[in-house]
Amino acid sequence: MPNPMLAAGPDDTWRLTHLGRLLGHAMRRFDERVLSLMAHNVEVPLALSNLAARAQVSAAHIHITRHLALEGSRLTDLAQRAGMSKQAMGDLVDQCEAWGLVTREPHSRDARARLVRFTPAGLAWLQAFKEAVAQAEEEFRADVGPEVATVVMIGLEAYAGSLGARG
């Protein structure tokens, strides 16, 4: 007996519309919008604004902005929070250090370790990031409506929060 799915042709549209793919597209769109807003923020140091405008700053660099503690973080901890290898995070920190966003300082309790900290320019970058995220979230609410935006936020918080429970 012929396979009915093959007779009509295999249906692979699910590959384009599954939740993971949609979440990935949404995250890329959101991050690109945040970077675009940051590129045009007059409070961002001009050199950093120019890097963002020329797409030299990528969503990967946002990992540092999202995960670096205000009091500073060890590279290992920063990489773990961002879900990256220590080497990949080290490369990002090197770039951000060259751009003046962060600095590496001796750790006060561990002579072998160094802390990655925001510089004053990095703190201005962080404030611009906060403002850009707020504007991008407001644009999301305007695009999908406040009720849908609220349901999406609640659903994503619940889903993201349940990750640890599944181990």
N, C-alpha and C positions, 0 to 999 in steps of 0.2 A: 504494500500500500504506500503511495507517495506521501511524503511529508507535506502537510497542508501549508506550513510556513514557507517552505521552499517553492511550492507551486506558485504562490503569489509573489514570491521574492522575499528575501529576508528583511525583516523590519529592524533597521538599526538607528531609527530616529531617536531612540532613547539615549544614544551616546551624545547627542547634541543638547538634550533638554534635562538631563538628570541634575539633581540638587547640587552635587559637588561641582559640576561644570558651571552652573549658574552662580554659585557662591564665588567661584574663582573669577568669573567675568565681573561680577559685582565688586569684588575686592580690588581688582585691577583698575576698574573705572573710578572707584572711590579714591584710591591712592593717587591716580593720575590727576584727578581734580584737585586733591589736596596739594600736590606739588605745583600745579598750575597756579593756584591761589597764592601759595608761598612765593612763587617767582615774581608775583606782582605786588607783594606786600612791601610797602616803603620802610617798614621797621626792620626788615631782614637786611643784614649787611649786603651791600651792593655786589660784592664778589660772590656771595652765596646765592643771591637772587639771580645773578647771571648764570651760575652753574645750573640752577633749577630750570631757568628759562631755556637753556640749551640741552636739556635732558641729560646733563652730566650727573645729576643727583637722581637716583632711581628709587623705586619702592624698597629695594634692599637697604638703602641708607635710612629709610624710615624705621627699620628695626632698631637702630640705635636710639632714635628719637622716642620710640615707643617704650623701650625697655631699660634705658639707662636710668638708674636711680639718681635722684637729685643730690644725694650725699656721695655719689660715686659707686661704681661697681667693678668687681674683678672681672677680667675678660672671660674667665670660665663661666661665671654666673650670668653675665650678659649674653653669652652664646647660648647657654641653656635656656634662658627665658625666651630668647628669640627663636629657639628651635633650629639653631645653626651649629656647624662645627666650630671649634675654637679657632681653627686656621682661617675659615671664611670670615668669622667675626673679626679676627685680627686684621685681615686685609681691609675690612670696612673701617675699623678704628684707625688704621694707618691713613686712609684717605681722609677721614673726618678730621684727624689731627693735622694733616697737611692743609686742610681748608680752614683751620682755626676753630672748629666746632667743639673739639674735645682736647683734653690734655691727659697725659699719663703721669701720675704722681706716686711717690712711695706710699705704701700702705702703712698706717700708723701702728698696726698690731702684728704685721707679718713682713719682716724685712725682705723676704724673697718675692713678695707679691707687689703688684702695682695696681692702683685704682684708676679707672677711666672716669673722668669728670667733665662736665660741661664747662666751657670757657664762658666769659661774658657774651661773646658772639653766639655761642651755642645756646645759652639761655634765651637770647633774642630769637634764635631759630625755633626753640621749643615753644615760646609764646606765639610765634607766627603759626607753628604747627597746630597749637590749641585753637587759635582763631580760624584757621583753614578747616579743621575738622568740624568745628561748630557750623561754619557756613556750608560745608559739603553735606552735613546731616540735615540742615534746613532745606537745602536744595532737594535732597532725597525725599523729605516729607512733602515738599511741593509737587514733586514728580509723581509720587504714588498715593498721596493723600495721608492726612494725619492718622486715620484709623489703621490703615495698612502699615504705615511706618511703625506705629506702636506695637502692633501684633508681630511684625518682623523682629523688632528689637527684643521683645519678650521671648519670642521663640528662639532667637539666636543666643540670648543669654542663658536660657534653659539648656539648649543643646550644648553650648560651649562648657557650661558648668557641669554637665553630666559626663564629660570626657574622663575625668578622674575616677568616676564611679564604675566605669566599665573595665578599667585596667587592662 
